[in-house]
Amino acid sequence: MVQRRSVLKGALAWPVAATLGTTVEGCSPGRSGLQIKLLSQSVPVQVVSAFQRSLQGTQSAPPPSFSSEANLQDLFRLLQRWPSSDPPKGFWGSVLPPPDLMTLGDAWLGDAIRQNLIQPWTLEGLEGWDTLHDRYRSLVTRNAQGLPDLSGQIGGELGGQVWGLPYRWGTTAIAYRPSVFKKWGWEPQNWSDLWRSDLQGQIGLPDDPREVIGLTLKSLGASYNTPDPDTVPDLSDRLWSLHRQVKFYSSTHLVQPLLVKDVALIVGWSTDLLPLTNLDRDLRMMLPQSGTALWADLWVRPSQAAQENLEAAKNWVNFCWQRDRVDLFSRFGQGTSPLAGVASQAQDSHRAILNPPPEWLDRCEFVLPLSPNSQTAYQRLWQTMRESSV
């Protein structure tokens, strides 16, 4: 399972003034106001504060309450607990009700649907849905098996439904030390550069088969979501030669070796890599020219969430999608709003990463669920590569 954005836990901390920190608590039994559980540091404090101010004097219900978890895996595990025999409990031992809204990473969406952990959205009242690019609408429109299915959106009632609403997205990117590459006379531009002889033993990769096999497929001109990788010529040999280049695989301690100059290059998720360029001026990020994998953070509704705050939940989503809010995600939240056509005011060093050109985005793709047979084929390739001697 993807461990996106747990990499920096215990290693780096973003300024609390810039993003929503570990907790902004208010979840206590008996409250009836809007309850939102989100990924720590994924929503800028400026957005939360502006939303709270917008509600002052306009409602008699308790104010919205925000709380957070450190990483996406923790959020998914928490989502699994409410229907279980061990639901989350508060300070006094009483069972905490599920929030009205919570963050879920797109990599967990299929599992959440299949396990009946979330409920679909009704699109009425969601003012930004029609402005989203098709790539985001396709990502969250799934059938009951958690697989992409747009037939419901076309008009069929038995097809896909909308299970999540994206509020920010990012990429799989490359971070490297230009000073090291200077002596070699080149800098990375595309995935194919990972196979250059200078980088033998100088690369760190995520411990994630879909990411590693996916970038290898991309280097061969194929899709991250190739259903049968065995049909791609030279893929196995290509993976084995990449394995020879790699010094380590990790999804939880990926950035530290680059910071201490133990490797020259790492592949990771943009929200983990962007803060590094602020910490060390001898680090640079780039997006491969041929395209890369995308990820998204979504608003989902737990299956046991009450309907009484549905309108308030939609108001929050609409607020995040407003044009004068969306730029805050790239300026302060290390991510990009999914609303199309929004110019970013992010700092210059980050702008190319957070707001790449549309024609480049067309070469990218979200990593989608695979059939059981495809999963077996990918896992077999991964095990064969990892067990091979270098």
C-alpha positions in Angstrom: 0.0 0.0 0.0 1.2 3.5 -0.8 2.7 5.3 2.1 2.5 8.7 0.5 3.5 11.7 2.7 4.5 9.6 5.7 8.1 10.1 4.6 8.8 13.2 6.5 7.2 12.0 9.8 9.8 12.6 12.5 12.3 14.1 10.0 11.1 17.5 8.9 8.3 19.8 10.1 6.5 22.4 8.1 5.8 25.8 9.8 2.6 25.6 11.8 1.8 29.1 10.6 1.7 28.0 7.0 -0.5 24.9 7.2 -3.0 23.2 9.5 -0.9 21.5 12.1 -1.3 18.2 13.9 -4.7 19.0 15.5 -7.3 21.7 15.6 -9.5 19.7 17.9 -13.2 20.1 18.7 -14.6 16.6 18.3 -16.5 15.8 21.4 -19.6 13.7 22.0 -22.8 15.7 21.7 -21.6 18.3 19.2 -23.8 18.6 16.2 -21.7 21.0 14.1 -19.8 20.0 11.0 -16.9 17.7 11.9 -14.0 17.4 9.5 -11.0 15.0 9.9 -8.2 15.7 7.5 -4.6 15.0 6.6 -2.3 17.1 8.7 -0.8 20.0 6.7 -2.8 19.3 3.6 -5.2 22.3 4.0 -3.7 25.7 4.6 -4.6 27.4 7.9 -5.6 30.4 5.8 -8.4 28.4 4.2 -9.7 27.1 7.5 -9.7 30.5 9.1 -11.4 32.1 6.1 -14.1 29.4 6.2 -14.7 29.9 9.9 -15.0 33.7 9.5 -17.4 33.3 6.6 -19.8 31.5 9.0 -19.8 34.0 11.8 -23.2 35.4 12.4 -24.8 33.2 9.7 -25.8 30.0 11.7 -27.1 28.9 15.0 -25.4 25.5 14.9 -22.0 25.0 16.7 -19.0 26.1 14.6 -17.2 23.5 12.4 -14.6 21.4 14.1 -11.4 20.3 12.5 -9.0 17.5 13.6 -6.2 15.8 11.7 -4.1 12.7 11.4 -0.4 12.5 10.5 -0.6 10.4 7.3 -3.1 8.8 4.9 -2.6 5.3 6.1 -3.7 6.4 9.6 -6.8 8.0 8.1 -7.7 4.9 6.3 -7.3 2.7 9.4 -9.4 5.1 11.3 -12.1 4.9 8.7 -12.1 1.1 9.0 -12.6 1.3 12.8 -16.1 3.0 12.9 -18.0 -0.1 11.5 -15.8 -2.5 13.5 -16.1 -3.8 17.1 -13.3 -1.3 18.1 -14.6 2.1 17.1 -12.5 5.2 18.1 -13.1 6.5 21.6 -12.7 9.9 23.2 -11.0 11.0 26.3 -13.7 9.7 28.6 -14.0 6.4 26.9 -17.1 7.1 25.0 -17.4 6.2 21.3 -16.6 9.1 19.0 -19.1 9.5 16.1 -17.6 9.5 12.6 -16.8 12.9 11.1 -19.1 14.3 8.4 -16.1 14.6 6.1 -12.6 13.3 6.0 -9.5 13.1 3.8 -8.7 9.9 1.8 -5.9 9.4 -0.6 -7.0 8.2 -4.1 -4.9 5.0 -3.6 -7.3 3.9 -0.8 -10.5 4.8 -2.6 -11.1 1.4 -4.2 -10.6 -0.4 -0.9 -12.9 2.0 0.9 -15.7 1.4 -1.6 -15.3 -2.4 -1.6 -15.3 -2.4 2.2 -18.4 -0.2 2.4 -16.5 2.4 4.5 -17.8 5.4 2.6 -21.0 6.6 0.9 -21.4 8.2 -2.5 -21.9 11.9 -3.0 -24.9 13.5 -4.6 -23.7 16.2 -7.0 -26.6 18.6 -6.4 -25.2 21.7 -4.7 -21.5 21.0 -5.6 -20.8 24.2 -7.5 -17.3 23.3 -8.7 -17.9 19.7 -10.0 -18.6 20.8 -13.6 -15.4 22.8 -13.8 -13.2 19.9 -12.8 -11.1 18.4 -15.6 -12.2 15.0 -16.8 -9.1 13.3 -15.3 -10.3 14.2 -11.8 -14.0 13.3 -12.4 -12.9 9.9 -13.9 -10.7 9.2 -10.9 -13.5 9.4 -8.3 -16.4 7.9 -10.4 -16.3 4.2 -9.5 -18.6 1.2 -9.4 -19.3 -0.9 -6.3 -16.1 -2.9 -6.8 -14.1 0.3 -6.6 -13.1 0.3 -10.3 -13.4 3.4 -12.6 -16.9 3.4 -14.2 -18.3 6.5 -16.0 -21.6 4.9 -17.1 -23.5 6.3 -14.2 -22.4 9.8 -15.2 -23.5 9.3 -18.7 -27.0 8.4 -17.6 -27.0 4.8 -16.4 -28.3 4.4 -12.8 -26.4 1.1 -12.2 -23.0 2.4 -13.2 -20.4 4.5 -11.4 -21.1 6.9 -8.7 -19.0 9.8 -7.3 -17.3 8.6 -4.1 -14.7 11.3 -3.5 -14.2 15.0 -4.2 -10.6 16.0 -4.9 -9.2 19.1 -3.2 -5.5 18.9 -4.1 -3.2 16.8 -6.3 0.5 16.3 -6.9 3.0 14.1 -8.7 5.7 11.5 -8.5 8.8 13.6 -9.1 12.6 13.4 -9.0 14.8 15.3 -6.5 18.6 15.4 -7.1 21.8 17.3 -6.3 23.0 19.4 -9.3 26.5 19.7 -7.8 26.9 15.9 -8.1 25.6 15.9 -11.7 27.9 18.8 -12.7 30.9 16.5 -12.6 29.1 14.2 -14.9 28.1 16.9 -17.3 24.4 16.3 -17.4 21.2 16.6 -15.3 18.2 14.3 -15.4 15.4 15.1 -17.8 13.4 12.0 -18.1 12.8 8.5 -16.6 15.3 7.0 -19.1 18.1 8.9 -17.3 17.8 6.6 -14.3 19.5 3.9 -16.3 22.6 6.0 -17.1 25.8 4.4 -15.7 26.8 7.4 -13.6 23.9 6.6 -11.3 24.7 3.1 -10.4 24.3 2.8 -6.7 23.2 6.4 -6.5 19.4 6.1 -6.6 16.7 5.9 -3.9 13.2 4.6 -4.9 9.9 4.2 -3.1 9.2 0.7 -1.8 6.2 0.5 -4.0 5.7 -1.9 -6.9 3.2 0.3 -8.8 5.4 3.3 -8.7 8.7 1.5 -9.7 7.2 -0.8 -12.3 5.1 2.2 -13.5 8.0 4.5 -14.1 9.8 1.6 -15.9 6.7 1.1 -18.1 6.6 4.8 -18.8 10.3 4.7 -19.8 9.3 2.1 -22.4 6.4 4.2 -23.7 3.7 2.2 -21.9 1.1 3.1 -19.3 1.4 2.9 -15.5 -1.9 1.1 -15.7 -0.9 -1.6 -18.2 -3.2 -4.5 -17.4 -0.8 -7.2 -18.4 2.9 -6.2 -17.9 4.0 -9.5 -19.3 3.0 -8.3 -22.8 5.5 -5.3 -22.7 8.7 -6.3 -24.4 11.9 -6.0 -22.4 10.1 -5.0 -19.2 11.6 -7.7 -17.1 15.2 -6.9 -18.3 14.5 -3.2 -17.9 13.4 -3.7 -14.2 16.4 -5.8 -13.4 18.8 -3.2 -14.9 17.1 -0.5 -12.8 17.5 -2.6 -9.7 21.2 -2.6 -10.3 21.2 1.2 -10.1 19.3 1.4 -6.8 21.0 1.8 -3.5 17.8 1.5 -1.4 14.0 1.3 -1.5 11.9 3.0 1.2 8.5 4.7 1.4 9.0 5.9 5.0 12.7 7.1 5.0 13.2 8.2 1.5 14.5 11.7 1.8 17.1 11.4 4.6 19.7 9.7 2.4 19.5 12.5 -0.1 19.8 15.1 2.6 23.0 13.5 4.0 24.4 13.1 0.5 24.3 9.3 0.6 22.6 9.2 -2.9 22.5 11.6 -5.8 18.9 11.2 -6.7 15.6 10.0 -5.3 12.1 9.4 -6.7 9.3 10.4 -4.5 6.0 12.3 -4.0 6.0 16.0 -4.7 4.7 17.0 -1.2 7.6 15.2 0.4 10.2 16.6 -2.0 9.2 20.3 -2.2 10.2 21.2 1.4 13.7 19.8 0.7 14.5 22.5 -1.7 13.9 25.1 1.0 16.1 23.2 3.5 19.1 22.6 1.1 19.9 25.0 -1.8 21.9 22.2 -3.4 18.7 20.3 -4.2 16.5 20.5 -7.3 13.3 18.9 -8.4 12.1 18.0 -11.9 9.2 16.3 -13.6 10.1 13.7 -16.3 9.3 15.0 -19.8 7.4 11.9 -20.8 4.9 12.3 -17.9 4.5 10.8 -14.5 2.1 9.4 -11.9 -0.5 11.7 -10.3 -2.1 11.4 -6.9 -5.0 13.3 -5.3 -6.4 13.9 -1.8 -10.1 13.6 -1.7 -13.0 14.5 0.6 -15.1 11.4 1.4 -18.1 10.8 3.7 -17.8 7.8 6.1 -20.7 5.3 5.5 -22.0 6.0 9.1 -21.9 9.8 8.8 -25.3 11.4 9.5 -27.1 13.2 6.8 -27.9 16.2 8.9 -24.6 18.0 8.1 -24.5 17.0 4.4 -25.3 20.6 3.2 -22.6 22.0 5.5 -20.1 19.5 4.2 -20.9 20.6 0.6 -20.5 24.2 1.7 -17.0 23.4 2.9 -16.1 21.6 -0.4 -17.5 24.5 -2.4 -15.5 26.9 -0.3 -12.2 25.0 -1.0 -13.1 25.1 -4.7 -13.7 28.9 -4.9 -11.3 30.7 -7.2 -9.9 33.0 -4.5 -9.0 30.0 -2.3 -7.5 27.5 -4.7 -4.2 29.3 -5.1 -3.6 29.0 -1.3 -3.1 25.2 -1.7 0.0 25.8 -3.9 1.2 28.8 -1.9 1.0 27.3 1.5 0.0 23.6 1.2 2.5 22.0 -1.1 -0.2 20.8 -3.5 -2.3 22.1 -6.3 -6.1 22.6 -6.6 -7.8 20.4 -9.2 -9.7 23.4 -10.6 -8.5 23.9 -14.2 -7.1 27.1 -15.5 -6.0 28.6 -12.1 -2.7 30.5 -12.3 -0.4 29.8 -9.4 1.3 32.4 -7.3 3.6 29.8 -5.7 7.2 30.8 -5.2 9.2 30.7 -8.4 11.2 27.6 -7.5 8.1 25.6 -6.9 5.8 26.9 -9.7 6.9 24.6 -12.4 6.3 21.6 -10.1 2.9 22.7 -8.7 1.5 24.1 -12.0 3.0 22.3 -14.9 1.6 23.0 -18.4 -1.6 21.3 -19.5 0.1 19.6 -22.4 2.5 17.9 -20.0 -0.3 16.9 -17.7 -2.0 15.1 -20.6 1.0 12.7 -20.6 0.4 11.9 -16.9 -2.0 9.4 -15.3 -3.4 8.4 -11.9 -2.4 5.0 -10.7 -5.7 3.0 -10.9 -6.8 -0.2 -9.3 -5.9 -3.4 -11.1 -7.8 -6.7 -11.6 -6.7 -9.6 -9.3 -4.9 -11.2 -12.2 -3.0 -8.0 -13.0 -2.1 -7.5 -9.4 -0.6 -11.0 -9.3 1.4 -10.3 -12.4 2.8 -7.0 -10.9 3.6 -8.6 -7.6 5.4 -11.5 -9.4 7.6 -9.0 -11.3 8.3 -7.0 -8.2 9.4 -10.1 -6.2 11.5 -11.4 -9.0 13.3 -8.1 -9.3 13.8 -7.6 -5.6 15.1 -11.1 -5.1 17.6 -11.0 -7.9 21.2 -10.5 -7.1 22.9 -7.3 -8.3 
